[in-house]
Amino acid sequence: MIHPTAIISPKAELGREVRVGPGAIIEEDTILGDHCEIRAHAVIAAGTRIGPGNQIGYGAVIGAEPQDLSWKGAPSRVVIGERNVIREHVSVHRGARPESETRIGDGNYLMVGCHVAHNCVVGNRAILVNHVLLGGYVQVGDRAFLGGGSVFHQHVRIGELVMVRGGIRIGMDIPPFFMAVDENEVAGVNRVGLRRAGFSEETRRRLEAAYRILYESGRNVSQALEEMEKRWPTEEVLRLTAFIRASRRGICTPKREQRRHRRRQGTAEAEAQRGEPEA
């Protein structure tokens, strides 16, 4: 059903059974897949490609111009996959470079007021709680959970299954499977998220041990990565080490309390008490 007050360009392509609410605007050079719902007063701007089964909330703006002073009006796009829920007043800006894209994958949930800036890449099944702000070129891994009001600097990379506490600022990369609890600080592995994602207890223990080698063993990053790969050359650990090696901004550091505890206790005693899982 298309409401009579909706404004739809004759050059827009709408799939089967698309619903468009009152006052919504769908500009030219847009494609909407089957079974999408565009709620009242949402705007789908030129250059947007939306796959099937998406819900675009009241007042959301998808595909507006990038907030980048270098942008000179060249065509670019927003590309959205399948079955996403994009709630009220979310904004997703298109790419800032000619023919570039801002991409959102499948099955994501973007809650009220989130902002996805130009050239961001959001993976699959991520959750962005109310008013998350992603700067330009931010990458969000699959099944990441970003707490409400968290803010991410341009070019930051957020690994898969990361959990981020609400209301914090992040300017460094967050490695996969970790929890960010303060500004550029992590505090352990996201055990609950890993368990819910079907990771075995053995895999969770290996990732926890890898975290300790990275942050609590006294090794530098290169030494820690080599040790992790030597002990546990498993798929998950190798994804973790590959992510860290690819970092250009550097990775988040351990929480201050953990650093103080490590200095008091000593690395050797800490490893002896905890033990390490076998490969």
C-alpha positions in Angstrom: 0.0 0.0 0.0 1.3 3.4 -0.9 -0.3 6.4 1.0 -1.6 9.1 -1.3 0.5 11.8 0.4 3.8 9.9 -0.2 6.0 11.4 -2.9 7.7 8.8 -5.1 9.8 9.6 -8.2 8.7 7.9 -11.4 12.3 6.9 -11.7 12.3 5.0 -8.5 12.0 1.2 -8.7 9.8 -0.5 -6.1 9.5 -4.2 -5.6 6.4 -6.3 -4.9 4.2 -5.4 -1.8 6.2 -2.4 -0.8 4.4 -0.2 1.8 5.0 3.5 1.9 3.6 5.6 4.7 2.2 9.2 4.8 4.6 12.0 3.7 7.4 9.6 2.9 9.7 10.7 0.0 11.4 8.3 -2.4 13.7 10.0 -4.8 14.9 9.1 -8.3 17.6 6.4 -8.9 16.5 4.4 -5.9 15.7 0.7 -5.7 13.6 -1.0 -3.0 13.3 -4.8 -2.8 10.1 -6.8 -2.2 8.2 -6.5 1.1 9.9 -3.3 2.3 8.1 -0.9 4.6 8.9 2.8 4.5 7.1 4.5 7.4 5.7 8.0 7.6 8.0 10.9 6.7 11.0 8.8 6.0 13.3 9.9 3.1 15.0 7.5 0.7 17.4 9.7 -1.2 18.8 9.3 -4.7 21.4 6.5 -5.1 20.0 4.3 -2.4 19.7 0.5 -2.9 17.6 -1.4 -0.4 17.1 -5.1 -0.5 14.0 -7.1 0.4 12.2 -7.2 3.8 13.6 -4.0 5.3 11.7 -1.7 7.6 12.6 2.0 7.5 11.2 3.9 10.5 9.4 7.1 11.0 11.5 10.1 9.9 14.6 8.1 9.0 16.8 9.6 6.3 18.6 7.1 4.1 21.1 8.2 1.4 21.5 11.9 2.2 24.7 13.8 1.2 27.8 13.0 3.2 29.0 15.5 5.8 32.4 15.8 4.2 33.8 19.1 3.1 35.7 17.4 0.3 32.5 16.1 -1.3 31.8 17.9 -4.6 28.5 16.3 -5.6 29.8 13.2 -7.3 27.3 10.3 -7.4 27.6 7.7 -4.7 25.4 5.2 -2.9 23.9 3.6 0.2 23.5 -0.2 -0.2 21.4 -2.0 2.4 20.9 -5.8 2.4 18.0 -7.8 3.6 15.7 -7.9 6.7 17.1 -4.9 8.5 15.2 -2.9 11.0 16.1 0.8 10.9 14.1 2.7 13.5 12.9 6.3 13.9 15.2 9.2 12.9 18.1 7.1 11.9 20.4 8.7 9.3 22.6 6.9 6.9 24.7 9.0 4.6 26.0 8.0 1.2 29.7 7.7 0.2 31.9 10.7 0.0 34.0 9.6 -2.9 32.8 9.2 -6.5 30.9 5.9 -6.9 31.7 4.9 -3.4 29.3 3.2 -1.0 28.0 3.2 2.6 27.0 -0.4 3.2 24.7 -2.2 5.7 24.5 -5.9 5.5 21.7 -8.3 6.6 19.6 -8.6 9.7 20.9 -5.6 11.6 18.9 -3.6 14.1 19.6 0.2 14.2 17.6 1.8 17.0 16.3 5.3 17.4 18.5 8.2 16.3 21.6 6.3 15.2 23.9 7.9 12.7 25.9 6.0 10.1 28.3 8.3 8.3 29.6 8.2 4.8 31.5 5.0 3.7 30.8 3.1 6.8 30.4 -0.7 6.5 28.1 -2.5 8.9 28.2 -6.3 8.8 25.4 -8.7 9.6 23.2 -9.0 12.7 24.7 -6.1 14.5 22.8 -4.2 17.1 23.2 -0.4 17.4 21.3 0.9 20.4 19.7 4.4 20.5 21.9 7.3 19.3 25.0 5.4 18.4 27.2 7.6 16.2 29.6 6.1 13.6 32.1 8.5 12.0 33.1 8.2 8.4 34.6 4.9 7.2 33.9 3.0 10.5 33.6 -0.7 10.1 31.3 -2.8 12.3 31.8 -6.6 12.5 29.1 -9.2 12.4 26.9 -9.5 15.6 28.6 -6.6 17.3 26.5 -4.9 20.0 27.1 -1.1 20.4 25.6 0.4 23.5 23.4 3.5 23.4 25.1 6.8 22.9 28.5 5.3 22.1 30.5 7.4 19.6 33.2 6.1 17.2 35.9 8.1 15.5 36.4 8.0 11.8 38.1 4.8 10.4 37.7 2.9 13.7 37.2 -0.9 13.2 34.9 -2.8 15.5 35.4 -6.6 15.4 32.8 -9.3 15.3 30.9 -10.1 18.4 32.3 -7.1 20.2 30.2 -5.6 23.0 30.5 -1.9 23.7 29.3 -0.2 26.8 26.8 2.6 26.3 27.9 6.3 26.4 31.6 5.9 25.7 33.9 7.3 23.0 36.1 5.0 21.0 39.0 6.2 18.8 41.0 2.9 18.5 40.1 -0.5 17.0 38.3 -3.0 19.2 39.5 -6.6 18.5 36.9 -9.3 17.8 35.2 -11.0 20.8 36.3 -8.4 23.3 34.2 -6.0 25.6 34.9 -2.2 25.5 34.0 -0.7 28.8 35.6 2.7 28.8 37.2 5.2 26.4 39.6 3.1 24.3 39.7 0.4 27.0 38.7 -3.3 27.0 38.0 -5.6 29.9 38.0 -9.2 28.9 36.1 -11.4 26.4 32.4 -11.1 25.6 31.6 -14.5 27.1 27.8 -14.0 27.1 27.8 -13.0 23.4 30.1 -15.9 22.5 27.9 -18.4 24.3 24.8 -17.1 22.7 26.5 -17.2 19.3 27.2 -20.9 19.8 30.9 -20.8 20.6 32.0 -23.9 22.6 33.3 -23.6 26.2 36.7 -24.7 24.9 36.7 -21.9 22.3 35.7 -19.3 24.8 38.5 -20.4 27.2 41.0 -20.2 24.3 39.9 -16.7 23.5 40.2 -15.7 27.2 43.7 -17.1 27.3 44.6 -15.2 24.1 43.3 -12.0 25.7 45.6 -12.6 28.7 48.6 -13.2 26.5 47.9 -10.0 24.6 47.3 -7.8 27.6 48.8 -9.5 30.7 51.8 -11.4 29.7 54.3 -8.5 29.4 54.9 -9.3 25.7 54.7 -6.7 23.0 51.9 -7.0 20.4 54.0 -8.8 17.8 55.3 -11.3 20.4 51.8 -11.8 21.8 50.3 -12.5 18.3 53.1 -15.0 17.5 52.5 -16.8 20.8 48.7 -16.9 20.3 49.1 -18.4 16.9 51.7 -20.9 18.1 49.5 -22.2 20.9 46.1 -22.1 19.3 46.1 -22.0 15.5 42.3 -22.2 15.5 39.9 -20.3 13.2 38.7 -17.9 15.9 42.2 -17.1 17.2 43.5 -16.6 13.7 40.7 -14.2 12.9 41.6 -12.3 16.1 45.3 -12.0 15.2 44.6 -11.1 11.6 42.3 -8.2 12.8 45.0 -6.9 15.1 47.7 -7.1 12.5 45.6 -5.1 10.1 45.0 -2.2 12.6 46.2 1.2 11.5 44.8 3.1 14.5 46.1 0.7 17.1 43.9 -1.4 19.4 42.2 -0.6 22.6 44.2 -1.1 25.8 43.2 -3.0 28.9 41.2 -1.3 31.6 43.3 0.7 34.1 42.3 -1.5 37.0 43.5 -4.6 35.1 46.9 -2.9 34.5 47.3 -2.0 38.1 46.4 -5.6 39.1 48.9 -7.0 36.7 51.7 -4.8 38.2 50.8 -5.8 41.7 50.4 -9.5 41.1 53.1 -10.2 38.6 52.8 -12.0 35.3 54.2 -15.3 36.4 51.9 -15.6 39.4 48.9 -14.6 37.3 49.5 -17.3 34.7 50.2 -19.9 37.3 46.9 -19.2 39.0 44.8 -19.1 35.9 46.4 -21.8 33.8 46.2 -22.0 30.1 44.0 -24.3 27.9 45.7 -26.9 25.7 45.8 -26.4 22.0 
